[in-house]
């Protein structure tokens, strides 16, 4: 398994998603199946997260980022390949309630960052900060003035932009 998300909540390391080889083929792993390791005993177990009625099932992907505030885990971005080989980069903002293991897709008001994978995500108070990552070459036109884009290959490139998502008001902006 690689490209998965992991986060420490209390004394448990949680892990989900990513991609790996199953029966000789690459497969994206469900983000509903959450593995949990007790950091003291170093024993693994897993629980199935339920889907919140307000949201959709999280898209299986790689290279999404996550962080935690209190007992809520926030996840952003990621990417996957379609059956015809196109790469899709996500700009989904999700939460996973640690207590009841329920995913919820968060509504984002205001400008949304272009879909991206392999970005940075951290919590600052009640805000989430998103930095950089890989975006599709077609998303380059949506970048704000002054944002640097460095070509990685013919389909994508790295960016150095920063976004702020305010959890209380549900809006996203570039500071």
N, C-alpha and C positions, 0 to 999 in steps of 0.2 A: 504494500500500500504506500502511495506517495501522494503529495499534493493535498493531504487531509488537513482538517482544522483540529486544533487542540487548545485547551484552556484549563487552568487550574481554578476550581471552585471549592472553597474550604479545604478539605484534605483529600479531594478527588481530582484526578487528571481525567478530563473528558476528551474523547476523540471521535470524529465522525467524518463521513464523506471521503473524497479523494478518488484515486483510480488504482487499479491493480490488474494483474493477469489472472483470469479464471478460466480454466480449461483451455489454455493457450490463446485466449483473446483478451484484449483490454476491455475493462468494464468499469463504469462509474459506479461508486458505491452510494447507496441511499444515505441521505442526511437524516433520515428517521431512525436509523440504527445507531445508537450512541453507546460507545464503549466507555467504561469507567474503571479507573484503577485507584485503589486505596493507596495513597502515597506511603502510609506507614507499613502496611503488610505487603505492599507491591503485588496484590492480587487483582486480576482483571475480572470484570463482569460486564454484562451489557443490558440495557433497558431500551425498550422501543418508545420513542417519543411519539406523541399523538399529534394530529394535525388540528390546529385551532380552527374553529368554525369561521372566524373572521378572515382567514388567509388561505393561501394555497400551499400545497406540499412544496417544500424547498426543492429547487432544481438541483439534481445531482451534478456536481462539478468538482473541479480541482482549483487549487490556489486561491480560495476565498480566505478572508481574514476574520478573526474574531477577537473579542475582548469581553470582560465581564464587569458589570456594575451591580453591586449587591448580589442578588441571586438570579439576575437576568443576564443571559449571554447574548451578545449582539454579533451578527455576522453580516459581512458585506462582500459583494463582488464574486469573483470566480469565473471560470470558463469551462466550456465543453466543446467537443467536436460533434458536428451533425453527421448523419449517415452519409451525406455526400462530401464530407471532408472539410466543410467550412468551420471556422473557429468562431464561437459566440462568446462574448464577454458580457458578464452580467453586471447590472447596477442595482440588484435587489438588496434591500435592507431588511433583515430578519431578526427576530428575537426568539430565544429559547428559554422558557421559564424553567429553572432548575428544579423547583419544588414539584411541579406537576408534569415536567417533560413535554411541554406543549410548544410547538413552533407557531409563530405568528408573523405574517408578512406585514411590515410597517408601511403605512402610507407616507410618502415623502412629498411635502409641499415645497414650492419654490423651484429653483434650478436643481437638476439632478446631475451628478457627475457622469461623464461618459462611462459605459460599462468597462470594467477593468479586472484584471487578475494580478496576483502577486504584488499587491499594494501594501501599505502600512495602515494599521487601524489601532487607535488607542483611545482610552477614555480619559477625559479631562472634566472632572465634576459631572455634570449632567449632559455633557456634549461628547460626541464621538468625532475624532479627527481622522480624516482619510488623507493619505499622502502617496502620491506617485503611483507606480504600477505600470503594467502593460495595457495599452488600449489598441483597438483595431485601427489600421491606417485610415479607414473611412471615418472614424470618430475624430480624426485630427481637425476637421473643419469646425467642430463644436468647441474647441479649446479657446479659453480667454486669451486676450492679448498678453504677451509676456511669458506665457507658459512654454517651456522648452519641450520639444519632441525630438527624441533621438531614435532614428530608425534601427530596429532590431533585425527585421527581415522584410520581405515584400508585403507582408500582411499586417504587421504590428510594429509598435515602437514604445519606448519608455517615456513617461511624462514626469514632470517635477511639480505638478500642481498640488494644492492643498484645499480640502473641503471640510466644512464644519456642519455636523448634523446635530440639531438641538432636539433632544429627546422629549422635553416638555411640550414644545410647540409643534414638533413634527416637521420642521422645515430644514432645508439644506442651503448653504450659501458658501461662497468663496470669501474667506476673510481678507 
